[in-house]
Amino acid sequence: EVQLVESGGGLVQPGGSVRLSCAASGFSFSSYWMHWVRQGPGKGLMWVSHINTDGSTTNYADSVRGRFTISRDNAKNTLYLQLNSLTAEDTAVYYCTRGGGGFDPWGQGTLVTVSS
Amino acid sequence: DIVMTQSPDSLAVSLGERATINCKSSQSILYSSNNKNNLAWYQQKLGQPPKLLINWASTRESGVPDRFSGSGSGTDFTLTISSLQAEDVAVYYCQQYYSTPYTFGQGTNLEIK
């Protein structure tokens, strides 16, 4: 079964940092571009970042560029997102998802809450 | 950035009736090299992650009921549910993956009338 499981979310103070992880199983992780998408409370979906198969190419939404860093470890079948300089506007459920046309599948998400 | 605009924002349809959701992109998302529209439709039920329903504007994903269909090309797209079932209550999103940032529509909340 193809599966993505996120972890690492929690309560973070404004200006703080957190690293999210996404463990992949059931498919050849190293063959796929991977993405992070977030969803604020009661809001729609926003693409955050993507990374190519070997990690050499990354891209970010303007609102997170310079603060977030996407990376991957193909030996561990794991995708990461480092979030720095967090503000309340970054409060959201963060999903990892597999690319290749539309995004499929999606993990259950991990909630990051930025608050003092 | 490509702006994706869905209509309507919310929709109430009787069981067994047709539901139609529209999605318009601010520029064409048709790749001329392969003649494919880089558009997806997702279903998100309450408390769940999104689920991919339709890829390349009209290709239904494996396991998706055939009452769901996608159509359109260029800048105008439609998701149709031919006969609404109770389990179809959800928010539906379109998304373009033609160019980054990969943008989503604002969502359409589908309810039972």
Interface residues (C-beta under 8 A of the other chain):
Chain A: H35 G44 L45 M46 W47 H50 N59 A61 D62 Y95 G99 G101 G102 F103 D104 P105 W106 G107 Q108 G109
Chain B: N38 A40 Y42 Q44 P49 P50 K51 L52 I54 N55 W56 E61 Y93 Q95 Y97 T100 P101 Y102 T103 F104 G105 Q106 G107
